[in-house]
C-alpha cells in the first residue's frame, strides 16, 4: 500500500502541535499534487518546523498569513497577546498558531 504525502509528513513531523502539523501536511500534499512549487513548500515547512520562542515586540503573522502584527505581551498560561497591523484590537493566540516575520 503506497504512503500518501500527508501521512509521510505527519510521521516526519509528529512532534509538532496539531495546527502546525496540519499545515505542513497540507503543504506537502499540495506540492505533490503540483499546486505548490518546491520553493514555497520548503519555505512553509521550514517556517512551521521552527520552535516558537516569542517575546514582546516580535513581528508575527498567522499561519495562513492573513494577518500580521506585533507581540504585545506573554500571558502566564503561555498564550500571547498581539495586535494586528493598523488595528487597535488585541488578539490572544497560542504561540504555535503564529509565525515570526523577519
N, C-alpha and C positions, 0 to 999 in steps of 0.2 A: 504494500500500500504506500503510495507516494506521500511525502510530507508536504503540507502547504507552507507557503511563506509566512503566514500568520502564526502557524504552530511552531515553526522554527524560531521566529523572532520571540515568541512567548517563552520558549525554552531557554534561549540565549540570555534574555533579559528578565528572567523570572524574579529577580530580587528587587526590581523597581516597583514603585507604588502603582496600583491598578490604572490610574489615569494616564501615567506616562507609558506604561506597558501597552495600553490600548492604542495610543497614538503611534508608538514605534511599530507595532504590528500592522497598523493601517498603512503607514508609510512604506514598509517593506512590501506589502501586498500591492500597493499602487505602483511601486517600481516594477515588480514582476509583471504586472498587467500592462506595463508600458505607458501608464498615465502620468508617472512622475519620472523626471530624469535622475540619473545617478547622483549628480552633484547635490540636488535638492534633497534626495533621500538621505545621503550621507550627512548633510547639514542637520536634518531633523533628528536622525539617530544620535549623532554626537551631542547635540544640544540637550536632548532629553535624557541622555545617559549620564550627564554630569550630576554630581551630587549638588544639592541645593544648600547654599550657605549664605542666606540673605541677611542684610543689615540695613538700618535706616539710611536713606539716600540712594540706595541701589536703583538703577533703572531696570524695569521688568516689563514683560508682556505676557499675555495669556498664551496658553499652549497653542491655540489656533492663530494667534497674532492679531486678534480683532481689537484688542485694547492694549495700550502701553501707558506706563506711568512710572511713579516713584514710590518706593517703600517709605512709609511714614514712621512706623514703629512695629516692634515684635510683641506679641501677647504672651503671657506666661504659659499658655497651653500649646505654644508652638505656631499658632496661626500668625499671619502678618496682616497689618493694616496698610493699604496702599491707596494712592489717589491717581486716577487716570489723568492723562494729559488734558488740559483745557477744562477740567471739571472741578467742582467744589466738593463733590461727594467723596466719602471714604469707603472703600470696599474691604471686606475681610476675606482672606483666602488661605487655603492650605499652601505651604511653600512648594509642594510638588505640583501645584496647578499653575505655577508661574515659571517663566524662563528669564534669566538675566539677559540684558541687552548690553552689548559692548559699545 
